[in-house]
Amino acid sequence: MNVTIEFFRTIWNFIQAAPILLFFKPPADSEKTSLGLMFQRTAAKYPSKSAIVCEGTELTWSEFNVLTNQFAHSLKQQGVGRGDCVSVLIENRIELLSSIFALAKIGATAGLINTGLTDRPLAHCISTIESKKCLVGQELLAQISAIKEQVDLADKDYLWVNDPMINATAPDWATDFSATLASMPSDNLPETEDIIAGEIALYIFTSGTTGLPKPAVIYHRRIMSAAKPYSKVGFHAKPSDRMYICLPLYHATGFLLGIGSCLYSGASMFVRRRFSVSQFWPEVQQYRTSLFVYVGELCRYLAMAPECPEEKNNPLKTMLGNGLRPDIWDSFRQRFGVKRITEIYGASEGNVSFLNILNKDSTIGTGAVVVMLVKYDIDNDEMVLDADGNVIEVATGEAGLMLGKIDDKYKFDGYKNKDATNDKILCDLRESGDRWFNTGDLVRKIDVGFAMGLPHYQFVDRVGDTFRWRAENVSTNEVGEIINACEQVEISNVYGVDICGAEGKAGMAAITLKPGHQFDDAAFTAYVDRELPAFARPVFVRIQQQQDTTGTFKLFKGKLKQQAYHLDQVEDPIYVRRPKSNQYQLLEAKFYKKLISGTAGY
């Protein structure tokens, strides 16, 4: 009986998905379609319907469009035009979205800046995308004030956006952008109809594998090609739905999957600045949210939380996102009664995307891009080649480095920096002239039962110099470079390690101290707190006498990752930053037992 139900469920899911998968094509670069136009047309289609609820304010689609038009007219008055780039540093709130949509309406590009960045990485992000202006929310003003002199913008190029939750006025070095909004015209702008799919809509920063954050180029065609399948095939979203959105909107998951699906379908949005375990289910009930865009870490927090009355008979029916671990999948679905879990796979800069259209358990689903999974030597951080120098494809069930074929339909847009883009491209692997995007991810092909002949995959891990922690990509080279500037550090080697029960990998830094220095845990804590955002701060610090390197002076990571913080394998002193602790302290046996038992609280 269960097999029969599964069979018909798969058939039904495929029937619903097939029209989109088989016949939907990304728009041509010359087609007049864009993020701003999609928002505008949805507002015209559902003018009196609820569009967004945030911090006690609710706007209809018509009201949301009026506010966005006022933002757009004001930006034009400030000299922003088609082709210009404006950095946007505002937390999740209505004004953030109005800023992004307004820039899209006038043909400008929004550079979405990670709100957790400070100091040099923040200055770098604003500068590297050649920002003409910077929209900054009052809540993040201190971060901008601290790096203002490092950025090539005039004082009045900072456009201050009032935060309704804070009673404050604009500083004298910033333009009070909010002051004149009410006096701006509210009509649609004529240029919105003329913007084409091949223009740049967004820069979304990714840590990548080397150096400071890199801006991935997001064209309007990328947003348009994602909105329809994620909305119709992934969420099955309807205008009567409301989506719970608490992921940071400077990332692709929250914006492209969540906001994009609402714009396409007309579904309402409930937007929260940041995730709260205790408030999640009460808000799901209060605002009757039927859709949820997630990352796996949020699901783990919810699954570990004590039961609450509001989780029972909740209206949540569909969730879509990435990183939901197989060991949490079943318990999450059963406890909270979510009928449809649509795990996806993709990268801001990449051309490979998968979607769990058939609602199979523990899979990132299937996709249209041709992919190849090849053998990879993790310890030496390189692909394994055969005697003739060719890559070796792995068998079903075996993890391999995933490469996505680049062609005219599934383009690799890459980064603003051409060298960084070219570094991700491999050529002549199957035949002369072919090109492949190196995802940097280990993936395996799996058997999910009856699936209409569609291959299904499962994410395994990231390789190389990037790992994921607290739903953020962390560049080991970037963190290492910053730690190396610490007064007591000679050199550092940064990598990610597993913590039992925690999502992603925790940062660990093996550091060698300068001659004559003893490790000053208080000074080191103060330094990393000042120089690094919370998600990038190492959880563990290993004090080494010297660093092991290759013949070309590349730091070895393989053995360090394997030994991690295991006291029975490491003789060096190891320091740990415990949850909610304000300082590193020596790792002792009692807390180590909590780490390996999954009860440490990370």
C-alpha positions as CSV (number, residue, x, y, z in Angstrom):
1,M,0.0,0.0,0.0
2,N,2.8,2.4,0.9
3,V,4.6,1.7,-2.4
4,T,1.4,2.4,-4.3
5,I,0.9,5.7,-2.5
6,E,4.5,6.7,-3.1
7,F,4.1,5.8,-6.8
8,F,1.0,7.9,-7.3
9,R,2.5,10.8,-5.2
10,T,5.6,10.8,-7.5
11,I,3.4,10.8,-10.6
12,W,1.3,13.7,-9.3
13,N,4.4,15.7,-8.3
14,F,6.0,15.1,-11.7
15,I,2.8,16.1,-13.6
16,Q,2.8,19.4,-11.6
17,A,6.4,20.0,-12.2
18,A,6.8,18.9,-15.8
19,P,5.4,22.0,-17.6
20,I,7.9,24.2,-15.8
21,L,10.9,21.9,-16.1
22,L,10.3,21.0,-19.8
23,F,9.1,24.2,-21.3
24,F,10.4,27.1,-19.1
25,K,13.5,28.7,-20.4
26,P,15.5,31.5,-19.0
27,P,14.7,34.8,-20.7
28,A,17.1,36.0,-23.4
29,D,19.4,38.8,-22.5
30,S,17.6,41.2,-24.8
31,E,14.1,40.5,-23.4
32,K,12.4,43.3,-21.6
33,T,11.9,41.7,-18.2
34,S,13.4,42.5,-14.8
35,L,13.0,42.3,-11.0
36,G,11.5,45.8,-10.9
37,L,8.9,45.0,-13.6
38,M,7.9,41.7,-11.9
39,F,7.3,43.5,-8.6
40,Q,5.4,46.3,-10.4
41,R,3.1,43.8,-12.3
42,T,2.4,41.8,-9.2
43,A,1.4,45.0,-7.4
44,A,-0.9,45.9,-10.3
45,K,-2.5,42.4,-10.3
46,Y,-3.1,42.2,-6.5
47,P,-3.3,45.9,-5.4
48,S,-5.5,45.5,-2.3
49,K,-4.0,42.2,-1.1
50,S,-1.5,42.0,1.7
51,A,2.1,42.2,0.4
52,I,4.3,42.4,3.5
53,V,4.1,42.3,7.3
54,C,7.1,43.5,9.2
55,E,7.5,44.8,12.8
56,G,3.8,45.7,13.2
57,T,3.5,47.4,9.8
58,E,1.4,45.8,7.0
59,L,1.4,47.1,3.4
60,T,-0.8,46.0,0.5
61,W,0.9,45.4,-2.8
62,S,-0.3,48.8,-4.0
63,E,1.0,50.6,-0.9
64,F,4.3,48.7,-1.2
65,N,4.6,49.8,-4.9
66,V,3.9,53.4,-4.0
67,L,6.6,53.4,-1.3
68,T,9.1,51.8,-3.7
69,N,8.3,54.4,-6.4
70,Q,9.1,57.1,-3.9
71,F,12.4,55.5,-3.1
72,A,13.1,55.3,-6.8
73,H,12.2,58.9,-7.6
74,S,14.4,60.0,-4.6
75,L,17.3,57.9,-5.8
76,K,17.0,59.6,-9.2
77,Q,17.0,63.0,-7.5
78,Q,20.2,61.9,-5.8
79,G,21.8,61.3,-9.2
80,V,21.5,57.5,-9.4
81,G,20.7,56.3,-12.9
82,R,20.7,53.2,-15.1
83,G,23.9,51.2,-14.8
84,D,25.0,52.8,-11.5
85,C,25.7,50.6,-8.5
86,V,24.5,51.5,-5.0
87,S,25.6,49.6,-1.9
88,V,22.7,48.6,0.4
89,L,23.5,48.1,4.1
90,I,20.1,47.7,5.9
91,E,18.7,44.9,8.0
92,N,15.7,42.8,7.1
93,R,12.9,45.3,7.0
94,I,10.5,47.0,4.5
95,E,13.0,49.8,3.7
96,L,15.6,47.2,2.6
97,L,13.2,45.7,0.0
98,S,12.0,49.1,-1.2
99,S,15.6,50.1,-1.7
100,I,16.4,47.0,-3.8
101,F,13.2,47.1,-5.9
102,A,13.6,50.9,-6.4
103,L,17.1,50.4,-7.8
104,A,15.8,47.7,-10.0
105,K,13.1,50.0,-11.3
106,I,15.5,52.6,-12.5
107,G,18.0,50.1,-13.9
108,A,20.6,50.5,-11.2
109,T,22.4,47.6,-9.4
110,A,22.0,46.9,-5.7
111,G,25.1,45.7,-4.0
112,L,23.7,43.6,-1.1
113,I,26.2,44.0,1.8
114,N,26.4,41.4,4.6
115,T,25.2,43.3,7.7
116,G,27.6,41.4,9.9
117,L,30.7,42.8,8.3
118,T,32.9,45.4,9.9
119,D,36.2,47.2,9.2
120,R,38.3,46.1,6.2
121,P,35.9,43.5,4.7
122,L,33.0,46.0,4.8
123,A,35.1,48.7,3.2
124,H,36.3,46.3,0.6
125,C,32.7,45.3,-0.4
126,I,31.6,48.8,-0.9
127,S,34.6,49.7,-2.9
128,T,35.0,46.6,-5.1
129,I,31.6,47.1,-6.7
130,E,32.4,50.7,-7.5
131,S,29.5,52.1,-5.5
132,K,28.2,55.5,-6.5
133,K,26.2,55.8,-3.3
134,C,25.6,53.8,-0.1
135,L,22.1,53.3,1.4
136,V,22.8,52.7,5.1
137,G,20.2,52.0,7.8
138,Q,20.3,53.8,11.1
139,E,20.8,50.5,12.9
140,L,24.1,49.9,11.1
141,L,25.4,53.5,11.1
142,A,28.2,52.8,13.5
143,Q,29.8,50.2,11.2
144,I,29.8,52.7,8.3
145,S,31.1,55.5,10.5
146,A,34.1,53.4,11.5
147,I,35.2,52.7,7.9
148,K,34.1,55.9,6.1
149,E,37.6,57.1,5.5
150,Q,38.6,53.8,3.9
151,V,36.0,54.1,1.1
152,D,36.2,56.4,-1.9
153,L,32.8,58.1,-1.4
154,A,32.0,61.7,-0.5
155,D,30.3,62.3,2.8
156,K,26.9,63.1,1.3
157,D,27.0,60.0,-0.9
158,Y,25.9,58.1,2.2
159,L,22.1,58.0,2.2
160,W,20.7,57.6,5.7
161,V,17.6,55.5,6.0
162,N,15.6,55.9,9.1
163,D,14.9,52.8,11.3
164,P,11.4,53.0,12.7
165,M,12.6,51.1,15.8
166,I,15.2,53.7,16.6
167,N,14.6,57.4,17.5
168,A,17.5,59.1,15.8
169,T,18.5,61.8,13.3
170,A,20.9,61.6,10.4
171,P,24.5,62.5,11.1
172,D,25.9,65.6,9.4
173,W,28.0,63.6,7.0
174,A,25.1,61.7,5.5
175,T,22.2,62.7,3.4
176,D,18.8,62.3,5.2
177,F,17.2,60.1,2.5
178,S,14.1,59.4,4.6
179,A,13.2,63.1,5.1
180,T,11.9,63.8,1.7
181,L,10.4,60.4,0.7
182,A,6.8,61.5,1.5
183,S,7.1,64.4,-0.9
184,M,8.3,62.2,-3.8
185,P,6.0,61.2,-6.7
186,S,4.3,57.9,-6.3
187,D,3.8,56.9,-9.9
188,N,5.6,54.1,-11.8
189,L,8.7,55.1,-13.6
190,P,8.8,54.8,-17.4
191,E,12.3,53.3,-17.6
192,T,11.1,50.2,-15.7
193,E,9.4,48.9,-18.8
194,D,12.6,49.2,-20.8
195,I,15.1,47.3,-18.6
196,I,16.3,44.0,-20.2
197,A,17.1,40.6,-18.7
198,G,20.8,41.0,-19.5
199,E,21.4,43.9,-17.2
200,I,22.9,43.4,-13.7
201,A,20.3,43.5,-10.9
202,L,22.3,42.6,-7.9
203,Y,25.7,41.9,-6.5
204,I,25.6,39.2,-3.8
205,F,28.8,38.6,-2.0
206,T,30.2,35.2,-1.4
207,S,33.3,34.3,0.6
208,G,34.6,32.0,-2.2
209,T,37.8,30.2,-1.6
210,T,40.4,32.9,-1.4
211,G,40.8,36.5,-0.1
212,L,38.1,38.9,0.8
213,P,34.4,38.5,-0.1
214,K,33.7,38.4,-3.9
215,P,30.7,40.0,-5.6
216,A,28.7,37.4,-7.6
217,V,26.9,38.9,-10.6
218,I,23.2,38.4,-10.5
219,Y,21.5,39.4,-13.8
220,H,17.8,40.1,-14.1
221,R,17.5,36.9,-16.2
222,R,18.8,34.9,-13.3
223,I,16.2,36.2,-10.9
224,M,13.4,35.7,-13.5
225,S,14.6,32.1,-14.3
226,A,14.6,31.3,-10.6
227,A,11.3,32.9,-9.5
228,K,8.9,30.8,-11.6
229,P,10.2,27.2,-10.8
230,Y,10.9,28.0,-7.1
231,S,7.4,29.5,-6.8
232,K,5.4,27.0,-8.8
233,V,7.3,23.8,-8.6
234,G,9.1,24.3,-5.2
235,F,6.7,26.1,-2.9
236,H,3.5,25.5,-4.9
237,A,2.8,29.1,-3.9
238,K,-0.5,30.9,-4.4
239,P,-1.7,34.5,-3.8
240,S,-3.5,33.2,-0.6
241,D,-0.2,32.0,0.9
242,R,2.1,33.9,3.3
243,M,5.8,33.2,3.6
244,Y,7.8,33.3,6.8
245,I,11.1,35.0,5.9
246,C,13.8,35.4,8.6
247,L,17.0,34.6,6.6
248,P,19.2,37.6,5.8
249,L,18.1,39.0,2.5
250,Y,21.7,39.9,1.4
251,H,22.0,36.2,0.7
252,A,20.6,34.3,-2.3
253,T,18.6,31.8,-0.3
254,G,16.5,34.4,1.4
255,F,16.2,36.8,-1.5
256,L,16.1,34.7,-4.7
257,L,14.1,31.8,-3.2
258,G,11.9,33.6,-0.7
259,I,11.3,37.1,-2.0
260,G,11.5,36.0,-5.7
261,S,8.8,33.4,-5.2
262,C,6.5,35.9,-3.5
263,L,6.9,38.4,-6.3
264,Y,6.1,35.8,-8.9
265,S,3.1,34.3,-7.1
266,G,1.6,37.3,-5.2
267,A,2.0,35.5,-1.9
268,S,2.4,37.7,1.1
269,M,5.6,38.0,3.1
270,F,6.2,38.0,6.8
271,V,9.7,39.5,7.2
272,R,11.7,39.2,10.4
273,R,15.1,40.9,11.1
274,R,16.6,37.7,12.5
275,F,15.5,34.2,13.5
276,S,14.1,33.5,16.9
277,V,13.4,29.9,18.1
278,S,10.9,31.1,20.8
279,Q,9.0,33.4,18.5
280,F,8.9,31.1,15.4
281,W,5.8,29.0,16.0
282,P,3.8,31.8,17.8
283,E,4.4,34.0,14.8
284,V,3.6,31.2,12.3
285,Q,0.2,30.9,14.0
286,Q,-0.4,34.7,14.5
287,Y,0.4,35.6,10.9
288,R,-0.9,32.3,9.4
289,T,2.3,31.6,7.4
290,S,1.9,28.6,5.2
291,L,5.4,28.7,3.5
292,F,8.9,28.9,5.0
293,V,12.2,29.5,3.4
294,Y,15.0,27.9,5.5
295,V,18.6,26.9,5.9
296,G,19.2,23.6,7.7
297,E,20.6,25.2,10.8
298,L,17.3,26.9,11.6
299,C,15.5,23.5,11.3
300,R,18.0,22.0,13.7
301,Y,17.3,24.7,16.3
302,L,13.6,24.2,16.0
303,A,13.9,20.4,16.2
304,M,16.0,20.7,19.4
305,A,13.7,23.2,21.1
306,P,11.2,22.1,23.7
307,E,7.7,21.5,22.5
308,C,5.3,24.5,22.5
309,P,1.6,24.7,22.1
310,E,1.8,26.8,18.9
311,E,3.6,24.1,17.0
312,K,0.5,21.8,17.1
313,N,-1.9,22.1,14.2
314,N,0.3,24.8,12.6
315,P,-0.5,26.2,9.1
316,L,3.0,25.6,7.7
317,K,2.6,23.2,4.7
318,T,5.6,23.8,2.5
319,M,9.2,24.7,3.2
320,L,12.0,25.3,0.7
321,G,15.7,25.9,1.3
322,N,19.0,24.1,1.7
323,G,21.2,22.3,4.2
324,L,18.6,20.1,6.0
325,R,20.5,17.2,7.3
326,P,19.2,13.6,6.7
327,D,19.3,12.9,10.4
328,I,16.9,15.8,11.2
329,W,14.7,15.4,8.1
330,D,12.3,12.7,9.3
331,S,11.9,13.9,12.8
332,F,11.3,17.5,11.6
333,R,8.6,16.4,9.2
334,Q,6.9,14.1,11.7
335,R,7.0,16.5,14.7
336,F,5.8,19.6,12.9
337,G,3.6,18.0,10.2
338,V,5.2,19.7,7.2
339,K,3.9,17.9,4.2
340,R,6.3,19.2,1.6
341,I,10.1,19.7,2.1
342,T,11.7,21.1,-1.1
343,E,15.5,21.0,-0.5
344,I,17.4,22.8,-3.2
345,Y,21.0,23.2,-4.3
346,G,22.7,26.2,-5.9
347,A,25.3,28.9,-5.5
348,S,25.0,32.7,-6.0
349,E,27.6,32.7,-8.8
350,G,27.0,29.2,-10.2
351,N,25.0,27.7,-13.1
352,V,24.1,24.4,-11.3
353,S,20.8,24.2,-9.4
354,F,18.8,21.2,-8.1
355,L,15.3,21.1,-6.8
356,N,13.5,18.4,-4.9
357,I,10.4,18.5,-7.1
358,L,9.2,15.0,-6.3
359,N,9.2,15.6,-2.5
360,K,11.6,12.7,-1.9
361,D,13.3,12.5,1.5
362,S,16.9,13.5,2.2
363,T,17.8,14.7,-1.3
364,I,18.7,18.0,-3.0
365,G,16.6,16.7,-5.9
366,T,17.3,16.9,-9.6
367,G,18.2,19.5,-12.2
368,A,18.5,20.2,-15.9
369,V,22.1,21.2,-16.1
370,V,24.5,18.4,-17.2
371,V,26.8,17.6,-14.2
372,M,29.8,15.4,-13.7
373,L,30.9,14.0,-10.3
374,V,34.7,13.3,-10.3
375,K,37.1,11.7,-7.8
376,Y,38.6,14.2,-5.4
377,D,41.6,13.9,-3.0
378,I,40.4,15.9,0.1
379,D,43.8,15.6,1.9
380,N,45.7,17.1,-1.0
381,D,42.8,19.3,-2.1
382,E,42.9,18.3,-5.8
383,M,41.1,16.2,-8.4
384,V,42.3,12.6,-9.0
385,L,43.4,12.0,-12.6
386,D,44.0,8.7,-14.4
387,A,47.2,7.7,-16.2
388,D,46.3,9.9,-19.2
389,G,45.6,13.0,-17.1
390,N,41.8,12.7,-17.4
391,V,39.3,13.2,-14.5
392,I,37.7,10.1,-13.2
393,E,33.9,10.0,-12.7
394,V,32.7,8.3,-9.5
395,A,30.1,5.5,-9.1
396,T,26.6,6.0,-7.9
397,G,26.6,6.4,-4.1
398,E,30.2,7.7,-4.1
399,A,31.0,11.3,-3.2
400,G,32.7,13.3,-6.0
401,L,33.5,16.9,-6.8
402,M,30.6,18.3,-8.8
403,L,31.2,20.1,-12.1
404,G,28.4,21.8,-14.0
405,K,28.6,22.0,-17.8
406,I,28.5,25.6,-19.1
407,D,26.6,26.3,-22.3
408,D,24.5,29.0,-23.9
409,K,21.4,28.1,-21.9
410,Y,23.0,27.5,-18.5
411,K,25.6,30.3,-18.4
412,F,28.2,30.8,-15.7
413,D,27.9,34.4,-14.7
414,G,30.6,34.2,-12.1
415,Y,32.0,37.3,-10.3
416,K,32.6,40.9,-11.1
417,N,36.3,40.1,-11.2
418,K,37.1,38.2,-14.4
419,D,40.1,36.4,-12.9
420,A,38.0,35.1,-10.0
421,T,35.5,33.9,-12.6
422,N,38.0,32.2,-14.8
423,D,39.5,30.4,-11.7
424,K,36.2,28.5,-11.4
425,I,36.1,27.2,-15.0
426,L,37.7,23.9,-16.2
427,C,38.1,23.2,-19.9
428,D,38.4,20.2,-22.2
429,L,37.3,17.5,-19.7
430,R,35.1,15.3,-21.9
431,E,35.8,16.8,-25.3
432,S,37.8,19.6,-26.8
433,G,36.3,23.0,-26.1
434,D,33.9,22.0,-23.4
435,R,33.7,24.2,-20.3
436,W,32.7,23.3,-16.7
437,F,31.9,25.2,-13.5
438,N,33.8,23.9,-10.5
439,T,31.2,24.0,-7.7
440,G,33.7,23.2,-5.0
441,D,31.2,20.8,-3.5
442,L,31.2,17.1,-2.9
443,V,28.0,15.5,-4.0
444,R,26.8,11.9,-4.5
445,K,24.1,10.4,-6.8
446,I,21.6,8.4,-4.7
447,D,18.7,6.0,-5.2
448,V,15.4,7.5,-4.1
449,G,13.2,4.8,-5.5
450,F,10.7,5.5,-8.3
451,A,11.6,9.0,-9.7
452,M,10.4,9.0,-13.3
453,G,14.0,8.3,-14.4
454,L,15.3,11.6,-13.0
455,P,18.7,11.3,-11.3
456,H,18.7,12.5,-7.6
457,Y,21.6,13.8,-5.6
458,Q,22.7,14.4,-2.0
459,F,25.0,17.1,-0.8
460,V,28.1,15.8,1.2
461,D,30.5,18.6,2.0
462,R,32.4,21.6,0.8
463,V,36.0,21.2,-0.3
464,G,39.1,23.4,-0.3
465,D,39.3,26.7,1.7
466,T,35.6,27.4,2.4
467,F,33.3,26.0,5.0
468,R,29.8,26.9,6.2
469,W,29.0,28.0,9.8
470,R,25.9,29.8,11.2
471,A,24.4,29.7,7.7
472,E,27.4,31.7,6.3
473,N,30.2,30.8,4.0
474,V,33.5,31.3,5.8
475,S,36.7,31.8,3.8
476,T,39.7,30.3,5.6
477,N,42.1,32.5,3.7
478,E,40.2,35.6,4.6
479,V,40.0,34.7,8.3
480,G,43.6,33.6,8.4
481,E,44.8,36.8,6.8
482,I,43.0,38.8,9.5
483,I,44.3,36.6,12.4
484,N,47.8,36.9,11.0
485,A,47.6,40.7,11.7
486,C,47.1,40.0,15.4
487,E,50.1,41.3,17.4
488,Q,50.9,38.0,19.0
489,V,50.5,35.7,15.9
490,E,53.3,34.7,13.6
491,I,51.1,32.7,11.2
492,S,47.7,31.0,11.3
493,N,46.1,28.0,9.5
494,V,42.3,28.2,9.5
495,Y,39.9,25.3,8.7
496,G,36.5,23.9,9.6
497,V,35.8,21.0,11.9
498,D,32.7,19.1,12.8
499,I,30.9,19.4,16.2
500,C,28.5,16.7,17.0
501,G,24.9,17.9,16.7
502,A,25.9,21.2,15.1
503,E,25.1,22.3,11.5
504,G,28.0,23.0,9.2
505,K,31.6,23.2,10.4
506,A,33.0,25.3,13.2
507,G,36.1,27.4,12.6
508,M,39.4,26.3,14.1
509,A,42.7,28.2,13.9
510,A,46.1,26.5,14.4
511,I,48.3,29.4,15.2
512,T,52.1,29.8,15.7
513,L,53.0,32.7,18.1
514,K,55.7,35.2,17.5
515,P,59.0,34.5,19.3
516,G,58.9,35.5,23.0
517,H,55.1,35.6,23.1
518,Q,52.8,33.5,25.3
519,F,49.2,33.1,24.2
520,D,47.1,35.9,25.7
521,D,43.6,34.6,25.5
522,A,41.9,37.9,26.6
523,A,43.8,40.0,24.0
524,F,43.1,37.4,21.3
525,T,39.4,37.4,22.1
526,A,39.3,41.2,22.0
527,Y,41.1,41.2,18.6
528,V,38.8,38.6,16.8
529,D,35.7,40.2,18.3
530,R,36.8,43.6,16.8
531,E,38.0,42.3,13.5
532,L,35.7,39.5,12.5
533,P,32.0,39.0,12.3
534,A,30.5,36.5,14.8
535,F,30.1,33.7,12.2
536,A,33.8,33.9,11.2
537,R,35.4,33.9,14.6
538,P,37.2,30.6,15.3
539,V,35.5,28.4,17.9
540,F,38.8,26.6,18.6
541,V,42.4,27.8,18.7
542,R,45.3,25.3,18.6
543,I,48.7,26.7,19.6
544,Q,51.5,25.1,17.5
545,Q,55.2,25.4,17.7
546,Q,55.5,25.4,13.9
547,Q,53.3,25.0,10.8
548,D,53.7,22.2,8.3
549,T,53.8,23.3,4.7
550,T,54.2,21.8,1.2
551,G,57.2,22.4,-0.9
552,T,55.5,25.5,-2.3
553,F,54.8,26.7,1.2
554,K,51.1,25.9,1.1
555,L,49.8,25.1,4.6
556,F,48.7,21.5,5.2
557,K,45.1,21.3,6.4
558,G,44.2,17.6,6.0
559,K,45.8,16.2,9.2
560,L,44.8,19.2,11.2
561,K,41.1,18.7,10.1
562,Q,41.3,15.0,11.0
563,Q,42.8,15.7,14.5
564,A,40.5,18.7,15.0
565,Y,40.1,19.3,18.8
566,H,40.4,15.7,19.9
567,L,42.4,15.7,23.1
568,D,43.6,12.1,22.6
569,Q,45.2,13.0,19.2
570,V,46.7,16.5,19.9
571,E,49.4,17.4,22.4
572,D,49.3,21.1,21.6
573,P,47.2,23.4,23.9
574,I,43.7,23.9,22.5
575,Y,41.4,26.8,23.5
576,V,37.7,26.9,22.9
577,R,35.1,29.6,22.8
578,R,32.1,28.1,24.5
579,P,28.5,29.0,23.6
580,K,27.7,32.5,24.9
581,S,31.2,32.8,26.4
582,N,33.0,36.2,26.1
583,Q,36.5,34.7,26.1
584,Y,38.5,31.7,24.9
585,Q,39.6,29.2,27.6
586,L,41.6,26.0,27.7
587,L,39.7,23.0,26.5
588,E,39.4,20.5,29.3
589,A,38.2,16.9,29.4
590,K,34.8,17.7,30.9
591,F,33.8,20.0,28.2
592,Y,35.4,17.8,25.5
593,K,33.0,15.0,26.5
594,K,30.1,17.4,25.9
595,L,31.5,18.2,22.4
596,I,31.7,14.6,21.3
597,S,28.4,13.7,22.8
598,G,26.5,16.6,21.1
599,T,25.5,18.3,24.3
600,A,27.9,21.3,24.1
601,G,25.1,23.6,23.0
602,Y,26.5,24.9,19.7
